[in-house]
Amino acid sequence: MPSKKVTLYILLALFCLSSTHIQAKDYFFTGVEDALYVNPANWEPNYPGTTLLPEDHVYIQAEAIFIGHNLDVEGQLEVLPGGILRGINGSVSIAQGGKLTNQGEILVDELYNNGACVNGFASTMKLNTYIGTESSWMQNLSSSYMVLTKNLVNKGQICHYGELDIRYDLHNEGKINLNNSSVLAIHGNLMYTCPQGLYEAKTSLFSVRGEKNHITVNDIHSFHCFKRVEVVNEDASK
């Protein structure tokens, strides 16, 4: 039989282990009172704040608007079908280990991705700028639409199946996979760094629009994998 002292140590150890276990927390934005993200009355069971912790899983069910500040995603943020995440002078930052999933619509100034991001089937993402770090992973699923009013900077990996419209420049130092008749339209310049920068295109359409476009490719052989390549010299406004 163990002594009372040994039993006490065992109980203390078990308590310490149980207290350090992090349980997942689910939060739901319902928009029951208004569309303001920071209004606690719009949340169930309570307001998660603008920094989503690693154990947080946040669901946007209605239109959620955040104004003049950023959302930092260390856990998981998911915009459900019919949901809208709108930032007015606001951006979203995904930390390493964090994940953003869009099944509705996202409209923000900048998306900074150091983790994972999925733009789901038939979903829409409208950004000024997308920045993906070396550890970033981005997936645009079939029938998805992603438009950038400014630049896309990629140092990680993008798997693209839908439509991607870049109104200014694409700076690629990572890897972009174009699949299943996806469309990539660039209205500005393509800046391409090899050997890391590599396109793997199957039946995709790669188009560059605008009269004054300039394409620079450090390794022209990177284009050998294209099966369909189209350069359209026309006014982007048409």
C-alpha positions as CSV (number, residue, x, y, z in Angstrom):
1,M,0.0,0.0,0.0
2,P,1.5,3.4,-0.9
3,S,2.0,5.9,1.9
4,K,-0.2,8.9,2.2
5,K,2.7,11.1,1.1
6,V,3.3,9.1,-2.1
7,T,-0.5,9.2,-2.9
8,L,-0.5,13.0,-2.4
9,Y,2.4,13.4,-4.9
10,I,0.6,11.3,-7.5
11,L,-2.6,13.4,-7.1
12,L,-0.6,16.6,-7.4
13,A,1.1,15.3,-10.6
14,L,-2.3,14.3,-12.1
15,F,-3.7,17.7,-11.3
16,C,-0.7,19.5,-13.0
17,L,-1.2,17.4,-16.1
18,S,-4.9,18.0,-16.3
19,S,-4.5,21.8,-15.7
20,T,-2.0,22.1,-18.6
21,H,-4.2,20.3,-21.1
22,I,-5.7,22.9,-23.5
23,Q,-9.3,22.3,-24.5
24,A,-10.6,23.5,-27.8
25,K,-13.0,26.5,-27.6
26,D,-15.7,27.1,-30.2
27,Y,-17.1,30.6,-30.8
28,F,-20.0,31.5,-33.2
29,F,-20.6,34.9,-34.6
30,T,-24.4,35.1,-35.1
31,G,-24.9,38.9,-35.8
32,V,-28.0,38.8,-33.6
33,E,-27.7,42.5,-32.7
34,D,-25.7,44.1,-35.5
35,A,-22.7,43.3,-37.8
36,L,-19.9,44.5,-35.6
37,Y,-17.3,41.9,-34.8
38,V,-16.4,43.5,-31.5
39,N,-19.9,43.6,-30.1
40,P,-20.0,40.8,-27.5
41,A,-23.8,40.5,-28.0
42,N,-23.2,39.0,-31.4
43,W,-21.3,36.0,-30.1
44,E,-22.1,32.6,-28.6
45,P,-21.1,31.6,-26.0
46,N,-18.9,34.7,-25.6
47,Y,-16.6,37.1,-27.4
48,P,-13.2,35.6,-28.5
49,G,-11.4,38.9,-29.0
50,T,-9.4,39.9,-32.0
51,T,-6.5,37.5,-31.3
52,L,-7.7,34.0,-31.8
53,L,-5.6,31.7,-29.6
54,P,-4.3,28.3,-30.7
55,E,-7.1,26.5,-29.0
56,D,-9.8,28.7,-30.5
57,H,-12.1,27.7,-33.4
58,V,-14.2,30.7,-34.5
59,Y,-17.1,30.4,-36.9
60,I,-18.6,33.4,-38.8
61,Q,-22.3,32.6,-39.6
62,A,-23.4,36.1,-40.7
63,E,-21.8,39.3,-41.9
64,A,-19.1,40.4,-39.4
65,I,-17.4,43.8,-39.8
66,F,-14.2,44.8,-38.0
67,I,-13.1,48.5,-38.3
68,G,-9.6,50.0,-37.9
69,H,-7.9,46.9,-36.4
70,N,-6.6,43.5,-37.4
71,L,-7.5,39.9,-36.7
72,D,-4.7,37.7,-35.6
73,V,-5.4,34.0,-36.2
74,E,-3.3,31.7,-34.1
75,G,-6.1,29.0,-34.0
76,Q,-8.8,28.5,-36.7
77,L,-11.1,31.0,-38.3
78,E,-13.9,29.7,-40.6
79,V,-16.3,31.7,-42.6
80,L,-19.3,29.5,-43.2
81,P,-21.6,29.5,-46.3
82,G,-23.6,32.7,-46.2
83,G,-21.1,34.3,-43.9
84,I,-19.1,37.4,-44.7
85,L,-15.9,38.7,-43.0
86,R,-15.4,42.4,-43.9
87,G,-12.5,44.5,-42.7
88,I,-12.7,48.3,-43.1
89,N,-9.1,49.5,-42.7
90,G,-8.4,46.1,-41.3
91,S,-6.4,43.1,-42.2
92,V,-6.1,39.4,-41.2
93,S,-2.8,37.8,-40.1
94,I,-2.5,34.0,-39.9
95,A,0.2,32.8,-37.6
96,Q,2.2,29.6,-38.1
97,G,-0.1,26.8,-37.0
98,G,-3.2,28.9,-37.6
99,K,-5.7,28.3,-40.4
100,L,-8.3,30.5,-42.2
101,T,-11.1,28.7,-44.1
102,N,-13.5,30.6,-46.3
103,Q,-16.8,29.1,-47.5
104,G,-18.5,32.4,-47.9
105,E,-16.9,35.8,-48.6
106,I,-13.9,37.6,-47.2
107,L,-13.2,41.3,-48.0
108,V,-10.1,42.7,-46.2
109,D,-7.2,45.0,-46.9
110,E,-4.4,42.6,-46.5
111,L,-4.1,38.9,-45.8
112,Y,-0.8,38.0,-44.3
113,N,-0.3,34.2,-44.3
114,N,2.3,32.5,-42.2
115,G,0.1,29.4,-41.8
116,A,-2.7,27.8,-43.9
117,C,-5.5,29.3,-45.9
118,V,-8.3,27.7,-47.9
119,N,-10.6,29.6,-50.3
120,G,-13.4,27.0,-50.6
121,F,-15.6,25.8,-53.5
122,A,-17.6,28.7,-55.0
123,S,-16.3,31.1,-52.4
124,T,-15.0,34.7,-52.9
125,M,-12.0,36.5,-51.4
126,K,-11.4,40.1,-52.2
127,L,-8.1,41.6,-50.9
128,N,-5.9,44.6,-51.6
129,T,-2.7,42.5,-51.0
130,Y,-1.8,38.9,-50.2
131,I,1.5,38.0,-48.6
132,G,2.5,34.4,-48.1
133,T,5.7,33.6,-46.2
134,E,8.0,30.6,-46.7
135,S,5.9,28.5,-44.4
136,S,2.6,29.5,-45.9
137,W,0.1,27.2,-47.7
138,M,-2.8,28.6,-49.8
139,Q,-5.5,26.7,-51.7
140,N,-8.1,28.1,-54.0
141,L,-10.6,25.3,-54.7
142,S,-12.7,24.8,-57.9
143,S,-15.1,27.7,-58.8
144,S,-13.5,29.9,-56.2
145,Y,-12.7,33.5,-57.0
146,M,-9.9,35.5,-55.5
147,V,-9.2,39.1,-56.6
148,L,-6.4,41.4,-55.5
149,T,-6.6,45.1,-56.2
150,K,-2.9,45.4,-55.6
151,N,-0.1,42.7,-55.4
152,L,0.3,39.1,-54.6
153,V,3.6,38.1,-52.9
154,N,4.2,34.4,-52.6
155,K,7.2,32.7,-50.9
156,G,5.3,29.6,-49.9
157,Q,2.9,27.3,-51.8
158,I,-0.3,28.1,-53.7
159,C,-2.5,25.3,-55.1
160,H,-4.9,27.0,-57.5
161,Y,-8.1,25.4,-59.0
162,G,-10.3,28.5,-59.5
163,E,-10.0,32.0,-60.8
164,L,-7.2,34.4,-59.5
165,D,-7.3,38.0,-60.7
166,I,-4.2,40.1,-59.8
167,R,-4.7,43.8,-60.7
168,Y,-1.1,44.7,-60.2
169,D,2.0,42.5,-59.8
170,L,2.7,38.9,-58.9
171,H,6.0,38.4,-57.0
172,N,6.6,34.7,-56.9
173,E,9.6,33.2,-54.9
174,G,7.7,30.0,-54.0
175,K,5.6,27.5,-55.8
176,I,2.3,27.9,-57.6
177,N,0.4,24.9,-58.9
178,L,-2.3,25.6,-61.5
179,N,-4.7,22.8,-62.0
180,N,-8.0,21.8,-63.7
181,S,-8.6,24.7,-66.1
182,S,-7.9,27.3,-63.5
183,V,-7.5,30.9,-64.6
184,L,-4.7,33.3,-63.5
185,A,-4.9,36.8,-64.8
186,I,-2.2,39.4,-64.1
187,H,-2.7,43.0,-65.0
188,G,0.8,44.2,-64.0
189,N,4.2,42.6,-63.9
190,L,5.3,39.0,-63.2
191,M,8.4,38.8,-61.1
192,Y,9.6,35.3,-60.9
193,T,12.5,33.8,-58.9
194,C,14.0,30.5,-59.9
195,P,14.9,27.7,-59.0
196,Q,12.4,27.9,-56.2
197,G,9.8,29.7,-58.3
198,L,8.1,27.0,-60.4
199,Y,4.7,26.8,-62.1
200,E,3.2,23.3,-62.6
201,A,0.4,23.9,-65.0
202,K,-1.9,21.2,-66.5
203,T,-4.9,22.6,-68.5
204,S,-4.7,26.0,-67.0
205,L,-4.9,29.4,-68.7
206,F,-2.2,31.9,-67.8
207,S,-3.1,35.4,-69.1
208,V,-1.4,38.7,-68.7
209,R,-3.5,41.7,-69.5
210,G,-2.6,45.3,-70.2
211,E,-0.7,47.2,-72.9
212,K,2.4,48.0,-70.8
213,N,3.1,44.6,-69.2
214,H,6.6,43.3,-68.7
215,I,7.4,39.7,-67.9
216,T,10.8,38.8,-66.4
217,V,11.7,35.2,-65.9
218,N,15.1,34.2,-64.6
219,D,14.8,30.7,-66.0
220,I,12.8,30.6,-69.2
221,H,12.7,26.8,-69.1
222,S,10.3,27.1,-66.2
223,F,7.6,27.7,-68.8
224,H,8.1,24.3,-70.4
225,C,5.4,22.7,-68.3
226,F,2.6,25.0,-69.6
227,K,0.1,23.3,-71.9
228,R,-1.8,26.5,-72.5
229,V,-0.1,29.9,-72.4
230,E,-1.9,33.0,-73.6
231,V,-0.6,36.6,-73.4
232,V,-3.4,39.1,-74.1
233,N,-2.2,42.6,-75.0
234,E,-5.3,44.6,-74.4
235,D,-6.5,47.4,-72.2
236,A,-7.3,45.9,-68.8
237,S,-10.2,48.2,-68.4
238,K,-12.0,46.6,-71.4
